[in-house]
C-alpha cells in the first residue's frame, strides 16, 4: 500500500512537472531543444505565384544557410511550406493549419496582397509572430497588428507618396499625368500619388484609368498626350504597364514614364522593348540582383546553384531578393531573441531591429507600434541598351522631400 | 484623335478576331466551345520560347517547331480527350476543354515561371507616320494575317469538297458517315487546324500583350467577338472582333475607360438576349 502510494505521488509529481513544462512551452510552440518549426505560407500556384515562389525560394536559401552555419542559437530551422493557391480563403485555412495544427513558432508569409488583406482578422486573433516580406498592401501594417511585421516592400500608400515626391523634386515635373489600374492595387497607390501631389501644391495635368485585362490604351494615352505632360506616372501591374509604355511611345508621347515597384522585374525592359529606354521606376531593393555588387553576386550565385530550375526562368528577381532579405532579417531577430525562446521574446527582438541592413534589401527598423520595417526605396532608370541602372537617390515614405 | 483611335483599336479588334476564328472553327467543326482555347494560344507562343531557349534553335526554326508541335498537341487533345468523350454530354466535353486549358496554364507557370517573358515582334513596333496618323507595322500585320486566315478558311469550307464534308459531318454525324465521310478524320483535322491557328495567334499577339501564363484571359474577348458574330460564321467572327475593338475604344474615349469591360460584356448579354444568332449567324432550327 505504502509502495503504491509512493508510486502514485511520484506519478502525480511527474505529471505536474510535465504539465509545468508544457505550460512553459505554451508561448513557444514549435520549439524543441534541437529545432524551431517555422511555417512558410505563400501563393505557389495561380496568378500570384510570382510573389509566393520568391518568398519560398528566399526563405529556403536563408534557412538552409543558417542551418549549415550551425543553426540559430544551436537550434536548426525546420520549415513547412503551404501553398494558398492564390486564393484568400485557402490562405486563411493554410494559416490556421500552420498555427493551430502544425503549431509552428512563427509564420513567414503570406506573399500576396489579396491573401494578406483577407487574413487581417485571423492575424488579430492569433498570437503567432508573422513576418511578411513580399507584398505591399497597407492594411496589414496600418493600423499595426502586434504580431505582424513587414519589411522589404514599402507599402503602396508610402510608395505613392515617394513617387510623387520624386517626380516633383527630382524629375522636376511641371505637368504630371497619371494612369492607374482600376483595381485595389492601382487605387491605393495612385490615390496616394494624387493626394501627395495636391498636398505639395501641384495639379495633375491628366488622370486616366484602365482595367487589368485591357490591351489597347489608345483612348487614355491620346487624351494624356493632349495635355502634353512632362512626366507620366503609371500605377499598375507589369503587363499592362509594359503595353502602356510601348503604346505611349507609338503615339508619340514624350513624357518621362515613372512606374511603381511592380515594374521592377529584371525582364521588364526587354518585355517593353526599345520604348523602355529612359523610363524609370521605384524599386525597394538596395542592389539589383543582376548587378556587379559583391553581395548581389554572391546571392545570385548561391541562388542559381540551389534553384537551377528558377535560374532558367530569369531568376533571381525582385520577389526572390525580397524573400531572401526578409528571411535574413527574420533570422537576425530569431537569434537576438536568445536561447530561451518565446514568441514574446521574438516580437521584442524584432522591435529591437534598428536600421538592420542585409546588403540586398533595404534596411529594417521596427519598434513598439512600428510594424513597417522599410520606409525607403530606390529608383531604377532603364538605359538605351535596356540594362537597368540604380540611381543614387533614396526616396522616403514620409519625411517630406526625397533626398 | 478619333481617326488615330480607330486605327489603334483595329489592332485590338484583330487580336479578338483571330481568337474568335479559332472558337468558331472548333465550334463549327466539332460542336464544342473550347474554353481552354485562350490557354492554347498562350501555350503556342511559349512553345516558340521553349524551342528557342531549351532546344537552342534560332527564332525562325523555333517558330516552325512550335507550329508542328501545336499540330501534334491538337491531335493529342482529340485522341486523348475528345475520342473517349465522343458520346459524353456536351457539358462533359466543355469541362474537359476547361481542364485542358487549366493544365496547360499551370504547367507553363511551373515550368516557365510565373514571370512574363520577352517575345520578339515579327515586324517593327516603331511607328510610321502617315498623314498625321501613327501606324505600327507590327500591329497592321495582325490585321493582314486575320484577313488571310479568314479568306483561307472561308474558301476551304465553302469551295472545297473536304470543307463541305467537315460541315456535313458537324451537321449530322450519322448522315455524313452514311454518305462516306470519315467523321473521325474530319474531327481530327479540325483539332489540328484549330491548334495551329492558336499558335499563329499566340506568336502574333505575345509581343503585343506581354507573354505570361495568364495571357489566355484575352480569350474572353475573343469569345465575346465570336458571339457577336454569331458563333457559326467565320466572317462574323472577324467582323465581331473588329467591332468589339472599336466599340471598346469608343467607350473608353467618350464614356469611361473604367467601364470598357462592363460595356463589352453588356454587349455580350444584349446579343444573347436580343439576337442570339449574332450579327451574321442564321437561326438554327432544331426539329425534334
Interface residues (C-beta under 8 A of the other chain):
Chain A: X45 X46 X47 X49 X50 X53 X182 X208 X209 X210 X211 X213 X214 X215 X216 X218 X219 X220 X222 X223 X226 X238 X239 X242 X243 X246 X247 X249 X250 X251 X252 X265 X267 X268 X270 X271 X273 X274 X275 X310 X312 X313 X314 X315 X317
Chain B: X1 X4 X5 X8 X9 X11 X12 X15 X53 X54 X106 X109 X110 X112 X113 X114 X115 X116 X117 X118 X121 X125 X126 X127 X134 X136 X207 X208 X209 X210 X212 X214 X217 X218 X220 X221 X245 X248 X249 X252 X253 X256 X257 X258 X260 X261
